[in-house]
Amino acid sequence: MIPKAVSQTVATALDWAAASLRSAGVEAPRRDARILLTEVLGGNPALVIGYPERPLDQTETALFESLVGRRGAREPVSRILGRREFWSLDFCVTADTLDPRPESETLVEAVLARLADRALPLRILDLGTGSGCLLLALLSELPRASGLGVDLSPAAVAVARRNAESLNLADRADFSEGDWTSNLTDSWQVIVSNPPYIIDVEIADLAPEVAGHDPRLALSGGPDGLAAYRSLIPQAARLLAPGGTLALEIGAGQVKDVERLLAATGLARAGCARDLSGIERCILAESEP
């Protein structure tokens, strides 16, 4: 709680929140404090940056203390706000979806880099779509493309549909509940997926923001982290159009194992993209023309 003896202004509230979050082990305490206070003050960053002397009323103080308490308990900012920016687009996120992360943008970049003509009417399949971030980010860059996102969770499918509506992409994006490619028979020029790839026994050691708030279904990769790839890759190979591209997000150190699974299906390795930390984050494969 902000000390009552301290004048409750933007500046003092930020100082208190940053100290509180720092003691809780939050990685960027002042940044997160600013984001939360901006939310309290109606979403206008200028009120936080330009008016440190602005007093907070009782309602604003109570709300800010509540949000800081949640962040101090290691609930991610995106979960608190109910939204996350990905590919410069705003996505709704809930407890039913994986929190979209910057490293997943590596897959979007890698797919776009392979397309010589972004005006083609491509058909894109997103397996394990979650919030729909991969499919919708690609559609935002490909004006004539359309796509389908599939997820085992009906709640996640509902979130993805909501995101498509809010981003004005619902006319080119459809979503359905399903187990990878079950009941799908069409062919697709691009198939993308960010499957669960965390080794089960390592989930508890992840950051509290991940282990405690991302759905386990979106994290659990089985005893070796590769269970989803063993199931997904043969199914995706069956649906990939001639000359099509399969793009998979992978965990650190998984590239060789996933390459072997791709080779077993007859797909040719088409490259590997690294994220901003230099980790091999996306593996690309292609079918024969």
Helices and strands as residue ranges (DSSP letters): H 10-23, H 29-40, H 45-49, H 58-72, H 77-81, E 83-86, E 89-92, G 102-104, H 105-114, E 123-127, H 133-141, E 146-151, H 154-166, E 173-177, E 188-193, G 200-205, H 208-211, G 216-218, H 227-239, E 240-249, H 255-264, E 268-274, E 280-286
